[in-house]
């Protein structure tokens, strides 16, 4: 990473961690993203650009695995059965 910059002092730990985070995604073929339509914690834009099957559960917020457990489990079982 230091070789990418003429000034090695510009490279910091956060930059390295951010680059490594996205490098780990290279081997992921398909992911399942299940989000609540009313999730105020994680924006919908976080699912953009991923090789992902995205499901949005209406009227659900951030804790949809508890509030809509049956729907989440059905989506998980279907996804795992296909991959």
Secondary structure as UniProt FT lines:
FT   HELIX           2..4
FT   HELIX           8..10
FT   HELIX           13..23
FT   HELIX           24..27
FT   STRAND          31..36
FT   TURN            37..38
FT   HELIX           44..47
FT   TURN            48..49
FT   STRAND          52..57
FT   TURN            58..59
FT   TURN            62..63
FT   HELIX           64..67
FT   HELIX           69..82
//
